[in-house]
């Protein structure tokens, strides 16, 4: 069964993104997260969307467009 949300360590492991960048993106509002009690969670959909948005920004900045099959 697929997880609906990841703890920060799980989001780091799943995405391969550094801890500092994950927190920076959460603090800036670009990566959506939720807080339940003392735990900060990143929904799987939010992480996937953030990666897609980041990919689109990077592609625009470099002028490189990947084709999706």
N, CA, C, O and CB atoms as a CASP TS submission, in Angstrom:
PFRMAT TS
TARGET T0000
AUTHOR 0000-0000-0000
METHOD Language model
MODEL 1
PARENT N/A
ATOM      1  N   UNK     1       0.843  -1.191   0.000  1.00  0.00           N
ATOM      2  CA  UNK     1       0.000   0.000   0.000  1.00  0.00           C
ATOM      3  C   UNK     1       0.881   1.246   0.000  1.00  0.00           C
ATOM      4  O   UNK     1       1.869   1.330   0.730  1.00  0.00           O
ATOM      5  CB  UNK     1      -0.955   0.003   1.223  1.00  0.00           C
ATOM      6  N   UNK     2       0.506   2.193  -0.823  1.00  0.00           N
ATOM      7  CA  UNK     2       1.253   3.444  -0.938  1.00  0.00           C
ATOM      8  C   UNK     2       0.924   4.374   0.222  1.00  0.00           C
ATOM      9  O   UNK     2      -0.232   4.487   0.630  1.00  0.00           O
ATOM     10  CB  UNK     2       0.947   4.133  -2.276  1.00  0.00           C
ATOM     11  N   UNK     3       1.947   5.038   0.749  1.00  0.00           N
ATOM     12  CA  UNK     3       1.735   5.996   1.834  1.00  0.00           C
ATOM     13  C   UNK     3       1.039   7.247   1.307  1.00  0.00           C
ATOM     14  O   UNK     3       1.287   7.676   0.180  1.00  0.00           O
ATOM     15  CB  UNK     3       3.076   6.368   2.502  1.00  0.00           C
ATOM     16  N   UNK     4       0.183   7.817   2.115  1.00  0.00           N
ATOM     17  CA  UNK     4      -0.495   9.062   1.761  1.00  0.00           C
ATOM     18  C   UNK     4       0.346  10.275   2.123  1.00  0.00           C
ATOM     19  O   UNK     4       0.242  11.325   1.489  1.00  0.00           O
ATOM     20  CB  UNK     4      -1.847   9.144   2.455  1.00  0.00           C
ATOM     21  N   UNK     5       1.189  10.126   3.156  1.00  0.00           N
ATOM     22  CA  UNK     5       2.026  11.234   3.612  1.00  0.00           C
ATOM     23  C   UNK     5       3.337  10.696   4.158  1.00  0.00           C
ATOM     24  O   UNK     5       3.423   9.565   4.636  1.00  0.00           O
ATOM     25  CB  UNK     5       1.297  12.073   4.684  1.00  0.00           C
ATOM     26  N   UNK     6       4.352  11.541   4.072  1.00  0.00           N
ATOM     27  CA  UNK     6       5.683  11.171   4.529  1.00  0.00           C
ATOM     28  C   UNK     6       6.131  12.080   5.664  1.00  0.00           C
ATOM     29  O   UNK     6       5.843  13.277   5.663  1.00  0.00           O
ATOM     30  CB  UNK     6       6.684  11.229   3.373  1.00  0.00           C
ATOM     31  N   UNK     7       6.841  11.504   6.633  1.00  0.00           N
ATOM     32  CA  UNK     7       7.547  12.329   7.603  1.00  0.00           C
ATOM     33  C   UNK     7       8.670  13.023   6.842  1.00  0.00           C
ATOM     34  O   UNK     7       8.962  12.653   5.705  1.00  0.00           O
ATOM     35  CB  UNK     7       8.099  11.476   8.819  1.00  0.00           C
ATOM     36  N   UNK     8       9.294  14.005   7.438  1.00  0.00           N
ATOM     37  CA  UNK     8      10.387  14.701   6.750  1.00  0.00           C
ATOM     38  C   UNK     8      11.515  13.726   6.397  1.00  0.00           C
ATOM     39  O   UNK     8      11.986  13.748   5.260  1.00  0.00           O
ATOM     40  CB  UNK     8      10.931  15.851   7.626  1.00  0.00           C
ATOM     41  N   UNK     9      11.969  12.871   7.323  1.00  0.00           N
ATOM     42  CA  UNK     9      13.009  11.901   6.928  1.00  0.00           C
ATOM     43  C   UNK     9      12.575  10.986   5.784  1.00  0.00           C
ATOM     44  O   UNK     9      13.388  10.648   4.923  1.00  0.00           O
ATOM     45  CB  UNK     9      13.398  11.051   8.121  1.00  0.00           C
ATOM     46  N   UNK    10      11.311  10.585   5.765  1.00  0.00           N
ATOM     47  CA  UNK    10      10.811   9.748   4.671  1.00  0.00           C
ATOM     48  C   UNK    10      10.758  10.529   3.349  1.00  0.00           C
ATOM     49  O   UNK    10      11.069   9.983   2.290  1.00  0.00           O
ATOM     50  CB  UNK    10       9.413   9.202   5.018  1.00  0.00           C
ATOM     51  N   UNK    11      10.365  11.800   3.418  1.00  0.00           N
ATOM     52  CA  UNK    11      10.319  12.634   2.216  1.00  0.00           C
ATOM     53  C   UNK    11      11.723  12.824   1.646  1.00  0.00           C
ATOM     54  O   UNK    11      11.914  12.831   0.430  1.00  0.00           O
ATOM     55  CB  UNK    11       9.679  14.004   2.529  1.00  0.00           C
ATOM     56  N   UNK    12      12.690  12.975   2.529  1.00  0.00           N
ATOM     57  CA  UNK    12      14.083  13.110   2.113  1.00  0.00           C
ATOM     58  C   UNK    12      14.544  11.832   1.429  1.00  0.00           C
ATOM     59  O   UNK    12      15.143  11.879   0.355  1.00  0.00           O
ATOM     60  CB  UNK    12      14.989  13.433   3.319  1.00  0.00           C
ATOM     61  N   UNK    13      14.266  10.697   2.048  1.00  0.00           N
ATOM     62  CA  UNK    13      14.680   9.411   1.487  1.00  0.00           C
ATOM     63  C   UNK    13      13.964   9.117   0.169  1.00  0.00           C
ATOM     64  O   UNK    13      14.584   8.655  -0.789  1.00  0.00           O
ATOM     65  CB  UNK    13      14.412   8.288   2.488  1.00  0.00           C
ATOM     66  N   UNK    14      12.677   9.380   0.124  1.00  0.00           N
ATOM     67  CA  UNK    14      11.873   9.088  -1.062  1.00  0.00           C
ATOM     68  C   UNK    14      12.291   9.946  -2.252  1.00  0.00           C
ATOM     69  O   UNK    14      12.390   9.449  -3.374  1.00  0.00           O
ATOM     70  CB  UNK    14      10.394   9.304  -0.762  1.00  0.00           C
ATOM     71  N   UNK    15      12.535  11.220  -2.013  1.00  0.00           N
ATOM     72  CA  UNK    15      12.828  12.154  -3.099  1.00  0.00           C
ATOM     73  C   UNK    15      14.311  12.257  -3.437  1.00  0.00           C
ATOM     74  O   UNK    15      14.679  12.609  -4.557  1.00  0.00           O
ATOM     75  CB  UNK    15      12.312  13.511  -2.744  1.00  0.00           C
ATOM     76  N   UNK    16      15.159  11.945  -2.457  1.00  0.00           N
ATOM     77  CA  UNK    16      16.595  12.125  -2.671  1.00  0.00           C
ATOM     78  C   UNK    16      17.029  13.571  -2.524  1.00  0.00           C
ATOM     79  O   UNK    16      18.151  13.926  -2.888  1.00  0.00           O
ATOM     80  CB  UNK    16      16.980  11.623  -4.036  1.00  0.00           C
ATOM     81  N   UNK    17      16.148  14.407  -1.993  1.00  0.00           N
ATOM     82  CA  UNK    17      16.434  15.828  -1.812  1.00  0.00           C
ATOM     83  C   UNK    17      17.021  16.049  -0.421  1.00  0.00           C
ATOM     84  O   UNK    17      16.620  15.394   0.540  1.00  0.00           O
ATOM     85  CB  UNK    17      15.151  16.687  -2.012  1.00  0.00           C
ATOM     86  N   UNK    18      17.966  16.969  -0.320  1.00  0.00           N
ATOM     87  CA  UNK    18      18.618  17.241   0.960  1.00  0.00           C
ATOM     88  C   UNK    18      17.654  17.853   1.969  1.00  0.00           C
ATOM     89  O   UNK    18      16.716  18.565   1.613  1.00  0.00           O
ATOM     90  CB  UNK    18      19.806  18.167   0.756  1.00  0.00           C
ATOM     91  N   UNK    19      17.913  17.556   3.223  1.00  0.00           N
ATOM     92  CA  UNK    19      17.080  18.019   4.331  1.00  0.00           C
ATOM     93  C   UNK    19      16.899  19.536   4.310  1.00  0.00           C
ATOM     94  O   UNK    19      15.779  20.032   4.428  1.00  0.00           O
ATOM     95  CB  UNK    19      17.691  17.590   5.659  1.00  0.00           C
ATOM     96  N   UNK    20      18.005  20.269   4.158  1.00  0.00           N
ATOM     97  CA  UNK    20      17.929  21.731   4.179  1.00  0.00           C
ATOM     98  C   UNK    20      17.029  22.273   3.075  1.00  0.00           C
ATOM     99  O   UNK    20      16.288  23.232   3.293  1.00  0.00           O
ATOM    100  CB  UNK    20      19.319  22.327   4.045  1.00  0.00           C
ATOM    101  N   UNK    21      17.088  21.662   1.886  1.00  0.00           N
ATOM    102  CA  UNK    21      16.253  22.122   0.783  1.00  0.00           C
ATOM    103  C   UNK    21      14.781  21.814   1.052  1.00  0.00           C
ATOM    104  O   UNK    21      13.912  22.637   0.764  1.00  0.00           O
ATOM    105  CB  UNK    21      16.700  21.471  -0.534  1.00  0.00           C
ATOM    106  N   UNK    22      14.500  20.640   1.600  1.00  0.00           N
ATOM    107  CA  UNK    22      13.110  20.295   1.945  1.00  0.00           C
ATOM    108  C   UNK    22      12.539  21.341   2.910  1.00  0.00           C
ATOM    109  O   UNK    22      11.448  21.866   2.687  1.00  0.00           O
ATOM    110  CB  UNK    22      13.034  18.866   2.582  1.00  0.00           C
ATOM    111  N   UNK    23      13.284  21.641   3.987  1.00  0.00           N
ATOM    112  CA  UNK    23      12.796  22.625   4.963  1.00  0.00           C
ATOM    113  C   UNK    23      12.694  24.020   4.349  1.00  0.00           C
ATOM    114  O   UNK    23      11.752  24.756   4.642  1.00  0.00           O
ATOM    115  CB  UNK    23      13.719  22.664   6.188  1.00  0.00           C
ATOM    116  N   UNK    24      13.647  24.388   3.508  1.00  0.00           N
ATOM    117  CA  UNK    24      13.602  25.699   2.853  1.00  0.00           C
ATOM    118  C   UNK    24      12.360  25.821   1.971  1.00  0.00           C
ATOM    119  O   UNK    24      11.691  26.855   1.974  1.00  0.00           O
ATOM    120  CB  UNK    24      14.876  25.928   2.012  1.00  0.00           C
ATOM    121  N   UNK    25      12.058  24.783   1.229  1.00  0.00           N
ATOM    122  CA  UNK    25      10.889  24.800   0.353  1.00  0.00           C
ATOM    123  C   UNK    25       9.586  24.804   1.158  1.00  0.00           C
ATOM    124  O   UNK    25       8.620  25.455   0.761  1.00  0.00           O
ATOM    125  CB  UNK    25      10.919  23.594  -0.591  1.00  0.00           C
ATOM    126  N   UNK    26       9.551  24.089   2.276  1.00  0.00           N
ATOM    127  CA  UNK    26       8.370  24.122   3.149  1.00  0.00           C
ATOM    128  C   UNK    26       8.198  25.530   3.722  1.00  0.00           C
ATOM    129  O   UNK    26       7.097  26.080   3.706  1.00  0.00           O
ATOM    130  CB  UNK    26       8.497  23.072   4.302  1.00  0.00           C
ATOM    131  N   UNK    27       9.288  26.109   4.227  1.00  0.00           N
ATOM    132  CA  UNK    27       9.215  27.442   4.835  1.00  0.00           C
ATOM    133  C   UNK    27       8.818  28.514   3.833  1.00  0.00           C
ATOM    134  O   UNK    27       8.171  29.494   4.201  1.00  0.00           O
ATOM    135  CB  UNK    27      10.548  27.802   5.460  1.00  0.00           C
ATOM    136  N   UNK    28       9.197  28.342   2.570  1.00  0.00           N
ATOM    137  CA  UNK    28       8.853  29.329   1.541  1.00  0.00           C
ATOM    138  C   UNK    28       7.413  29.154   1.047  1.00  0.00           C
ATOM    139  O   UNK    28       6.860  30.044   0.400  1.00  0.00           O
ATOM    140  CB  UNK    28       9.825  29.220   0.359  1.00  0.00           C
ATOM    141  N   UNK    29       6.808  27.994   1.361  1.00  0.00           N
ATOM    142  CA  UNK    29       5.447  27.728   0.895  1.00  0.00           C
ATOM    143  C   UNK    29       5.393  27.018  -0.447  1.00  0.00           C
ATOM    144  O   UNK    29       4.309  26.705  -0.939  1.00  0.00           O
ATOM    145  CB  UNK    29       4.688  29.010   0.800  1.00  0.00           C
ATOM    146  N   UNK    30       6.559  26.757  -1.048  1.00  0.00           N
ATOM    147  CA  UNK    30       6.568  26.079  -2.350  1.00  0.00           C
ATOM    148  C   UNK    30       6.288  24.583  -2.218  1.00  0.00           C
ATOM    149  O   UNK    30       5.747  23.967  -3.137  1.00  0.00           O
ATOM    150  CB  UNK    30       7.913  26.292  -3.043  1.00  0.00           C
ATOM    151  N   UNK    31       6.655  24.001  -1.079  1.00  0.00           N
ATOM    152  CA  UNK    31       6.354  22.596  -0.803  1.00  0.00           C
ATOM    153  C   UNK    31       5.348  22.566   0.335  1.00  0.00           C
ATOM    154  O   UNK    31       5.668  22.936   1.465  1.00  0.00           O
ATOM    155  CB  UNK    31       7.653  21.775  -0.444  1.00  0.00           C
ATOM    156  N   UNK    32       4.144  22.129   0.038  1.00  0.00           N
ATOM    157  CA  UNK    32       3.073  22.110   1.030  1.00  0.00           C
ATOM    158  C   UNK    32       3.298  20.992   2.036  1.00  0.00           C
ATOM    159  O   UNK    32       3.716  19.891   1.679  1.00  0.00           O
ATOM    160  CB  UNK    32       1.709  21.947   0.350  1.00  0.00           C
ATOM    161  N   UNK    33       3.014  21.289   3.293  1.00  0.00           N
ATOM    162  CA  UNK    33       3.116  20.283   4.350  1.00  0.00           C
ATOM    163  C   UNK    33       1.991  20.519   5.343  1.00  0.00           C
ATOM    164  O   UNK    33       1.336  21.561   5.337  1.00  0.00           O
ATOM    165  CB  UNK    33       4.509  20.337   5.059  1.00  0.00           C
ATOM    166  N   UNK    34       1.788  19.538   6.182  1.00  0.00           N
ATOM    167  CA  UNK    34       0.768  19.648   7.223  1.00  0.00           C
ATOM    168  C   UNK    34       1.409  19.293   8.560  1.00  0.00           C
ATOM    169  O   UNK    34       2.392  18.555   8.620  1.00  0.00           O
ATOM    170  CB  UNK    34      -0.460  18.719   6.922  1.00  0.00           C
ATOM    171  N   UNK    35       0.842  19.825   9.609  1.00  0.00           N
ATOM    172  CA  UNK    35       1.333  19.515  10.938  1.00  0.00           C
ATOM    173  C   UNK    35       0.210  18.845  11.708  1.00  0.00           C
ATOM    174  O   UNK    35      -0.889  19.385  11.832  1.00  0.00           O
ATOM    175  CB  UNK    35       1.839  20.793  11.672  1.00  0.00           C
ATOM    176  N   UNK    36       0.502  17.664  12.220  1.00  0.00           N
ATOM    177  CA  UNK    36      -0.456  16.922  13.036  1.00  0.00           C
ATOM    178  C   UNK    36       0.231  16.685  14.369  1.00  0.00           C
ATOM    179  O   UNK    36       1.201  15.933  14.466  1.00  0.00           O
ATOM    180  CB  UNK    36      -0.908  15.558  12.349  1.00  0.00           C
ATOM    181  N   UNK    37      -0.288  17.336  15.384  1.00  0.00           N
ATOM    182  CA  UNK    37       0.387  17.289  16.678  1.00  0.00           C
ATOM    183  C   UNK    37       1.755  17.934  16.533  1.00  0.00           C
ATOM    184  O   UNK    37       1.861  19.080  16.097  1.00  0.00           O
ATOM    185  CB  UNK    37       0.512  15.826  17.200  1.00  0.00           C
ATOM    186  N   UNK    38       2.791  17.212  16.892  1.00  0.00           N
ATOM    187  CA  UNK    38       4.151  17.722  16.770  1.00  0.00           C
ATOM    188  C   UNK    38       4.833  17.279  15.478  1.00  0.00           C
ATOM    189  O   UNK    38       5.966  17.673  15.201  1.00  0.00           O
ATOM    190  CB  UNK    38       4.971  17.275  17.954  1.00  0.00           C
ATOM    191  N   UNK    39       4.136  16.457  14.688  1.00  0.00           N
ATOM    192  CA  UNK    39       4.725  15.899  13.466  1.00  0.00           C
ATOM    193  C   UNK    39       4.436  16.759  12.254  1.00  0.00           C
ATOM    194  O   UNK    39       3.313  17.223  12.063  1.00  0.00           O
ATOM    195  CB  UNK    39       4.210  14.497  13.227  1.00  0.00           C
ATOM    196  N   UNK    40       5.438  16.965  11.447  1.00  0.00           N
ATOM    197  CA  UNK    40       5.296  17.648  10.164  1.00  0.00           C
ATOM    198  C   UNK    40       5.287  16.567   9.098  1.00  0.00           C
ATOM    199  O   UNK    40       6.186  15.727   9.054  1.00  0.00           O
ATOM    200  CB  UNK    40       6.454  18.702   9.918  1.00  0.00           C
ATOM    201  N   UNK    41       4.276  16.583   8.239  1.00  0.00           N
ATOM    202  CA  UNK    41       4.133  15.592   7.178  1.00  0.00           C
ATOM    203  C   UNK    41       4.018  16.274   5.825  1.00  0.00           C
ATOM    204  O   UNK    41       3.490  17.379   5.709  1.00  0.00           O
ATOM    205  CB  UNK    41       2.912  14.702   7.430  1.00  0.00           C
ATOM    206  N   UNK    42       4.521  15.594   4.810  1.00  0.00           N
ATOM    207  CA  UNK    42       4.387  16.056   3.429  1.00  0.00           C
ATOM    208  C   UNK    42       3.538  15.019   2.717  1.00  0.00           C
ATOM    209  O   UNK    42       3.911  13.849   2.640  1.00  0.00           O
ATOM    210  CB  UNK    42       5.795  16.253   2.720  1.00  0.00           C
ATOM    211  N   UNK    43       2.395  15.451   2.194  1.00  0.00           N
ATOM    212  CA  UNK    43       1.545  14.518   1.456  1.00  0.00           C
ATOM    213  C   UNK    43       2.274  14.059   0.205  1.00  0.00           C
ATOM    214  O   UNK    43       3.011  14.828  -0.412  1.00  0.00           O
ATOM    215  CB  UNK    43       0.186  15.170   1.089  1.00  0.00           C
ATOM    216  N   UNK    44       2.066  12.805  -0.164  1.00  0.00           N
ATOM    217  CA  UNK    44       2.724  12.235  -1.342  1.00  0.00           C
ATOM    218  C   UNK    44       2.419  13.071  -2.576  1.00  0.00           C
ATOM    219  O   UNK    44       3.312  13.317  -3.386  1.00  0.00           O
ATOM    220  CB  UNK    44       2.278  10.776  -1.563  1.00  0.00           C
ATOM    221  N   UNK    45       1.175  13.514  -2.733  1.00  0.00           N
ATOM    222  CA  UNK    45       0.789  14.313  -3.888  1.00  0.00           C
ATOM    223  C   UNK    45       1.516  15.658  -3.895  1.00  0.00           C
ATOM    224  O   UNK    45       1.900  16.154  -4.954  1.00  0.00           O
ATOM    225  CB  UNK    45      -0.725  14.530  -3.899  1.00  0.00           C
ATOM    226  N   UNK    46       1.702  16.243  -2.718  1.00  0.00           N
ATOM    227  CA  UNK    46       2.398  17.531  -2.629  1.00  0.00           C
ATOM    228  C   UNK    46       3.860  17.383  -3.035  1.00  0.00           C
ATOM    229  O   UNK    46       4.408  18.247  -3.720  1.00  0.00           O
ATOM    230  CB  UNK    46       2.300  18.103  -1.200  1.00  0.00           C
ATOM    231  N   UNK    47       4.490  16.293  -2.616  1.00  0.00           N
ATOM    232  CA  UNK    47       5.881  16.053  -2.982  1.00  0.00           C
ATOM    233  C   UNK    47       6.012  15.830  -4.490  1.00  0.00           C
ATOM    234  O   UNK    47       6.916  16.368  -5.130  1.00  0.00           O
ATOM    235  CB  UNK    47       6.436  14.843  -2.211  1.00  0.00           C
ATOM    236  N   UNK    48       5.111  15.039  -5.041  1.00  0.00           N
ATOM    237  CA  UNK    48       5.127  14.793  -6.487  1.00  0.00           C
ATOM    238  C   UNK    48       4.888  16.085  -7.269  1.00  0.00           C
ATOM    239  O   UNK    48       5.566  16.338  -8.266  1.00  0.00           O
ATOM    240  CB  UNK    48       4.065  13.746  -6.865  1.00  0.00           C
ATOM    241  N   UNK    49       3.940  16.897  -6.830  1.00  0.00           N
ATOM    242  CA  UNK    49       3.646  18.158  -7.512  1.00  0.00           C
ATOM    243  C   UNK    49       4.826  19.111  -7.419  1.00  0.00           C
ATOM    244  O   UNK    49       5.163  19.776  -8.398  1.00  0.00           O
ATOM    245  CB  UNK    49       2.394  18.812  -6.920  1.00  0.00           C
ATOM    246  N   UNK    50       5.455  19.183  -6.258  1.00  0.00           N
ATOM    247  CA  UNK    50       6.615  20.050  -6.091  1.00  0.00           C
ATOM    248  C   UNK    50       7.734  19.635  -7.044  1.00  0.00           C
ATOM    249  O   UNK    50       8.380  20.488  -7.653  1.00  0.00           O
ATOM    250  CB  UNK    50       7.110  20.013  -4.634  1.00  0.00           C
ATOM    251  N   UNK    51       7.965  18.330  -7.175  1.00  0.00           N
ATOM    252  CA  UNK    51       8.997  17.847  -8.094  1.00  0.00           C
ATOM    253  C   UNK    51       8.647  18.204  -9.541  1.00  0.00           C
ATOM    254  O   UNK    51       9.521  18.617 -10.303  1.00  0.00           O
ATOM    255  CB  UNK    51       9.174  16.321  -7.950  1.00  0.00           C
ATOM    256  N   UNK    52       7.383  18.049  -9.924  1.00  0.00           N
ATOM    257  CA  UNK    52       6.953  18.413 -11.281  1.00  0.00           C
ATOM    258  C   UNK    52       7.128  19.902 -11.529  1.00  0.00           C
ATOM    259  O   UNK    52       7.621  20.309 -12.581  1.00  0.00           O
ATOM    260  CB  UNK    52       5.491  18.015 -11.509  1.00  0.00           C
ATOM    261  N   UNK    53       6.718  20.724 -10.546  1.00  0.00           N
ATOM    262  CA  UNK    53       6.862  22.174 -10.682  1.00  0.00           C
ATOM    263  C   UNK    53       8.328  22.566 -10.792  1.00  0.00           C
ATOM    264  O   UNK    53       8.691  23.419 -11.601  1.00  0.00           O
ATOM    265  CB  UNK    53       6.213  22.893  -9.494  1.00  0.00           C
ATOM    266  N   UNK    54       9.168  21.940  -9.976  1.00  0.00           N
ATOM    267  CA  UNK    54      10.604  22.228 -10.005  1.00  0.00           C
ATOM    268  C   UNK    54      11.195  21.829 -11.355  1.00  0.00           C
ATOM    269  O   UNK    54      12.028  22.544 -11.913  1.00  0.00           O
ATOM    270  CB  UNK    54      11.332  21.488  -8.860  1.00  0.00           C
ATOM    271  N   UNK    55      10.760  20.691 -11.871  1.00  0.00           N
ATOM    272  CA  UNK    55      11.219  20.233 -13.184  1.00  0.00           C
ATOM    273  C   UNK    55      10.821  21.237 -14.267  1.00  0.00           C
ATOM    274  O   UNK    55      11.621  21.549 -15.148  1.00  0.00           O
ATOM    275  CB  UNK    55      10.637  18.835 -13.507  1.00  0.00           C
ATOM    276  N   UNK    56       9.603  21.737 -14.203  1.00  0.00           N
ATOM    277  CA  UNK    56       9.121  22.697 -15.197  1.00  0.00           C
ATOM    278  C   UNK    56       9.923  23.997 -15.113  1.00  0.00           C
ATOM    279  O   UNK    56      10.289  24.564 -16.143  1.00  0.00           O
ATOM    280  CB  UNK    56       7.614  22.980 -14.992  1.00  0.00           C
ATOM    281  N   UNK    57      10.197  24.472 -13.895  1.00  0.00           N
ATOM    282  CA  UNK    57      10.994  25.699 -13.731  1.00  0.00           C
ATOM    283  C   UNK    57      12.397  25.498 -14.272  1.00  0.00           C
ATOM    284  O   UNK    57      12.945  26.379 -14.934  1.00  0.00           O
ATOM    285  CB  UNK    57      11.055  26.120 -12.249  1.00  0.00           C
ATOM    286  N   UNK    58      12.981  24.342 -13.991  1.00  0.00           N
ATOM    287  CA  UNK    58      14.335  24.045 -14.451  1.00  0.00           C
ATOM    288  C   UNK    58      14.375  23.950 -15.972  1.00  0.00           C
ATOM    289  O   UNK    58      15.300  24.460 -16.604  1.00  0.00           O
ATOM    290  CB  UNK    58      14.845  22.738 -13.822  1.00  0.00           C
ATOM    291  N   UNK    59      13.374  23.300 -16.558  1.00  0.00           N
ATOM    292  CA  UNK    59      13.320  23.168 -18.013  1.00  0.00           C
ATOM    293  C   UNK    59      13.200  24.528 -18.685  1.00  0.00           C
ATOM    294  O   UNK    59      13.848  24.775 -19.702  1.00  0.00           O
ATOM    295  CB  UNK    59      12.149  22.278 -18.425  1.00  0.00           C
ATOM    296  N   UNK    60      12.375  25.417 -18.125  1.00  0.00           N
ATOM    297  CA  UNK    60      12.220  26.748 -18.681  1.00  0.00           C
ATOM    298  C   UNK    60      13.521  27.530 -18.579  1.00  0.00           C
ATOM    299  O   UNK    60      13.913  28.218 -19.522  1.00  0.00           O
ATOM    300  CB  UNK    60      11.096  27.493 -17.971  1.00  0.00           C
ATOM    301  N   UNK    61      14.192  27.425 -17.434  1.00  0.00           N
ATOM    302  CA  UNK    61      15.418  28.189 -17.203  1.00  0.00           C
ATOM    303  C   UNK    61      16.545  27.738 -18.129  1.00  0.00           C
ATOM    304  O   UNK    61      17.350  28.555 -18.575  1.00  0.00           O
ATOM    305  CB  UNK    61      15.856  28.054 -15.748  1.00  0.00           C
ATOM    306  N   UNK    62      16.601  26.444 -18.415  1.00  0.00           N
ATOM    307  CA  UNK    62      17.684  25.919 -19.254  1.00  0.00           C
ATOM    308  C   UNK    62      17.292  25.840 -20.717  1.00  0.00           C
ATOM    309  O   UNK    62      18.145  25.617 -21.577  1.00  0.00           O
ATOM    310  CB  UNK    62      18.102  24.549 -18.770  1.00  0.00           C
ATOM    311  N   UNK    63      16.005  26.021 -21.010  1.00  0.00           N
ATOM    312  CA  UNK    63      15.539  25.893 -22.382  1.00  0.00           C
ATOM    313  C   UNK    63      15.463  24.465 -22.849  1.00  0.00           C
ATOM    314  O   UNK    63      15.270  24.205 -24.037  1.00  0.00           O
ATOM    315  CB  UNK    63      16.423  26.658 -23.290  1.00  0.00           C
ATOM    316  N   UNK    64      15.613  23.523 -21.917  1.00  0.00           N
ATOM    317  CA  UNK    64      15.585  22.103 -22.244  1.00  0.00           C
ATOM    318  C   UNK    64      14.209  21.535 -21.921  1.00  0.00           C
ATOM    319  O   UNK    64      13.694  21.728 -20.820  1.00  0.00           O
ATOM    320  CB  UNK    64      16.689  21.335 -21.475  1.00  0.00           C
ATOM    321  N   UNK    65      13.628  20.847 -22.870  1.00  0.00           N
ATOM    322  CA  UNK    65      12.327  20.242 -22.652  1.00  0.00           C
ATOM    323  C   UNK    65      12.456  18.747 -22.874  1.00  0.00           C
ATOM    324  O   UNK    65      12.863  18.303 -23.948  1.00  0.00           O
ATOM    325  CB  UNK    65      11.249  20.858 -23.587  1.00  0.00           C
ATOM    326  N   UNK    66      12.106  17.966 -21.845  1.00  0.00           N
ATOM    327  CA  UNK    66      12.120  16.526 -21.969  1.00  0.00           C
ATOM    328  C   UNK    66      10.812  16.061 -22.588  1.00  0.00           C
ATOM    329  O   UNK    66       9.744  16.575 -22.256  1.00  0.00           O
ATOM    330  CB  UNK    66      12.350  15.860 -20.604  1.00  0.00           C
ATOM    331  N   UNK    67      10.895  15.108 -23.468  1.00  0.00           N
ATOM    332  CA  UNK    67       9.669  14.549 -24.026  1.00  0.00           C
ATOM    333  C   UNK    67       9.182  13.433 -23.124  1.00  0.00           C
ATOM    334  O   UNK    67       9.971  12.637 -22.615  1.00  0.00           O
ATOM    335  CB  UNK    67       9.892  14.033 -25.470  1.00  0.00           C
ATOM    336  N   UNK    68       7.895  13.385 -22.937  1.00  0.00           N
ATOM    337  CA  UNK    68       7.290  12.367 -22.092  1.00  0.00           C
ATOM    338  C   UNK    68       6.580  11.387 -22.999  1.00  0.00           C
ATOM    339  O   UNK    68       5.782  11.776 -23.852  1.00  0.00           O
ATOM    340  CB  UNK    68       6.308  12.988 -21.046  1.00  0.00           C
ATOM    341  N   UNK    69       6.878  10.109 -22.811  1.00  0.00           N
ATOM    342  CA  UNK    69       6.275   9.076 -23.665  1.00  0.00           C
ATOM    343  C   UNK    69       5.094   8.484 -22.954  1.00  0.00           C
ATOM    344  O   UNK    69       4.434   7.594 -23.489  1.00  0.00           O
ATOM    345  CB  UNK    69       7.293   7.972 -24.033  1.00  0.00           C
TER
END
